[in-house]
Amino acid sequence: MNEIAQNELNELLPARSRWGTAAVAVICILALVAAWFVPPWLNPRLGPSQSGALYFMVDAPFALAESEISSDQRPATVLGADDLDDARVVGVWVTHNDQDAAGIQRAWETVDGSVCNDTGCTVSPNMWRPSDGPSLIDALTRNGAPLSSTEVPQKIGPGDQLWVLWQITDCTSMNTSGDLSSTTVRLRGLFGLPVHRAGLHFINPDNIGAESILESGSCPS
């Protein structure tokens, strides 16, 4: 291509502008910031509050974890929770008010077969105990637990309660020190893609150590 043709071609191209390049860079940076701070469409997060609870089923290999969700939680969709090395997730659900949360706790206490008085709690003889997750969920429902669904996905929002039902599979590998460990919850992200978020204040069976689990009678025989 001769010099004249090259000059004519250059005249057709838009002139470069430092301001234009800077504007494009700023737009890209703002897009990245938005992707990080604007849940749940781009980057959903789970914001547990500082409160939570873990319930063991007496003489059965189950534990039920409850996590109170922060009042600042943006609406999101829960897809599930990940297994631990020594406990398998058999149910995940969300309650949206304190009354339903209390109903699940009452049902759990009824199913576990313990009788409590001023001196402590004992296990009732010949009490039927579920041996698998689905049977336990059915028993909770029959005992009045407001479980309209334990199937995910489920919506979660400010002030809700997130529940995870664990079936303990191996007490020998439980965290013997009781150091705080994290439960990973899967949320729905952009275009339906799953996003993994660690629930920093979500209590799981590893959080209290192997000794407490052994004392509760919840280890598999």
QUIJO-V558664 format. One record per pair of residues at least 4 apart in sequence whose C-alpha atoms are under 6 Angstrom apart, sorted by the first residue. I is the first residue (numbers start at 1). GAP is how many residues later the second one is. D is the distance in whole Angstrom. If there is no record, write none. Layout:
# QUIJO-V558664
i=I gap=GAP d=D
i=I gap=GAP d=D
This chain:
# QUIJO-V558664
i=34 gap=4 d=6
i=35 gap=7 d=5
i=35 gap=8 d=6
i=36 gap=7 d=6
i=39 gap=4 d=5
i=39 gap=5 d=4
i=40 gap=4 d=4
i=40 gap=36 d=5
i=41 gap=149 d=5
i=42 gap=147 d=6
i=42 gap=148 d=5
i=43 gap=146 d=6
i=44 gap=145 d=6
i=47 gap=22 d=6
i=47 gap=23 d=5
i=47 gap=26 d=6
i=48 gap=20 d=6
i=48 gap=21 d=4
i=48 gap=22 d=5
i=49 gap=19 d=6
i=49 gap=20 d=5
i=49 gap=21 d=5
i=51 gap=17 d=6
i=52 gap=14 d=5
i=52 gap=15 d=4
i=52 gap=16 d=6
i=53 gap=12 d=6
i=53 gap=13 d=5
i=54 gap=10 d=6
i=54 gap=11 d=4
i=55 gap=8 d=6
i=55 gap=9 d=5
i=56 gap=7 d=4
i=57 gap=5 d=6
i=57 gap=55 d=5
i=58 gap=54 d=6
i=58 gap=158 d=6
i=58 gap=159 d=6
i=58 gap=160 d=6
i=59 gap=158 d=4
i=59 gap=159 d=5
i=60 gap=158 d=5
i=61 gap=106 d=6
i=61 gap=107 d=5
i=61 gap=157 d=4
i=61 gap=158 d=5
i=61 gap=159 d=5
i=62 gap=104 d=6
i=62 gap=105 d=5
i=62 gap=106 d=6
i=63 gap=103 d=5
i=64 gap=100 d=6
i=64 gap=101 d=5
i=65 gap=98 d=6
i=65 gap=99 d=5
i=66 gap=96 d=6
i=66 gap=97 d=5
i=67 gap=94 d=6
i=67 gap=95 d=5
i=67 gap=135 d=6
i=68 gap=93 d=5
i=69 gap=90 d=5
i=69 gap=91 d=5
i=69 gap=92 d=6
i=70 gap=88 d=6
i=70 gap=89 d=6
i=71 gap=87 d=4
i=71 gap=88 d=5
i=72 gap=86 d=6
i=73 gap=84 d=6
i=73 gap=85 d=5
i=74 gap=83 d=6
i=75 gap=81 d=6
i=75 gap=82 d=4
i=76 gap=79 d=6
i=76 gap=80 d=5
i=77 gap=77 d=6
i=77 gap=78 d=5
i=77 gap=79 d=6
i=77 gap=110 d=6
i=77 gap=111 d=5
i=78 gap=75 d=5
i=78 gap=76 d=5
i=78 gap=109 d=5
i=79 gap=73 d=5
i=79 gap=74 d=5
i=79 gap=107 d=5
i=79 gap=108 d=5
i=80 gap=105 d=6
i=80 gap=106 d=5
i=81 gap=103 d=6
i=81 gap=104 d=4
i=81 gap=105 d=6
i=82 gap=102 d=6
i=83 gap=5 d=5
i=83 gap=6 d=5
i=86 gap=83 d=5
i=86 gap=84 d=5
i=87 gap=79 d=6
i=87 gap=80 d=5
i=87 gap=81 d=4
i=87 gap=82 d=5
i=88 gap=78 d=5
i=88 gap=79 d=5
i=89 gap=76 d=6
i=89 gap=77 d=5
i=90 gap=43 d=5
i=90 gap=75 d=6
i=90 gap=76 d=6
i=91 gap=73 d=6
i=91 gap=74 d=5
i=92 gap=58 d=6
i=92 gap=71 d=6
i=92 gap=72 d=5
i=93 gap=57 d=5
i=93 gap=70 d=5
i=94 gap=67 d=6
i=94 gap=68 d=5
i=95 gap=65 d=6
i=95 gap=66 d=5
i=96 gap=64 d=5
i=100 gap=46 d=6
i=103 gap=42 d=5
i=104 gap=41 d=5
i=107 gap=33 d=5
i=107 gap=36 d=5
i=107 gap=37 d=6
i=107 gap=38 d=5
i=113 gap=10 d=6
i=113 gap=11 d=6
i=113 gap=14 d=6
i=114 gap=8 d=5
i=114 gap=9 d=4
i=114 gap=10 d=6
i=115 gap=6 d=5
i=115 gap=7 d=5
i=116 gap=4 d=6
i=116 gap=5 d=4
i=130 gap=5 d=6
i=130 gap=6 d=5
i=140 gap=5 d=5
i=141 gap=4 d=5
i=171 gap=48 d=6
i=174 gap=32 d=6
i=174 gap=36 d=5
i=175 gap=31 d=5
i=175 gap=34 d=5
i=175 gap=35 d=6
i=176 gap=33 d=5
i=176 gap=34 d=5
i=177 gap=32 d=6
i=178 gap=29 d=5
i=178 gap=30 d=5
i=178 gap=31 d=4
i=179 gap=28 d=6
i=180 gap=27 d=5
i=181 gap=26 d=6
i=182 gap=16 d=6
i=182 gap=17 d=6
i=182 gap=18 d=6
i=183 gap=15 d=6
i=183 gap=16 d=5
i=184 gap=13 d=6
i=184 gap=14 d=4
i=185 gap=11 d=6
i=185 gap=12 d=5
i=186 gap=9 d=6
i=186 gap=10 d=5
i=187 gap=7 d=6
i=187 gap=8 d=5
i=188 gap=4 d=5
i=188 gap=5 d=6
i=188 gap=6 d=5
i=188 gap=7 d=6
i=189 gap=4 d=5
i=189 gap=5 d=5
i=189 gap=6 d=6
i=213 gap=5 d=6
i=214 gap=5 d=6
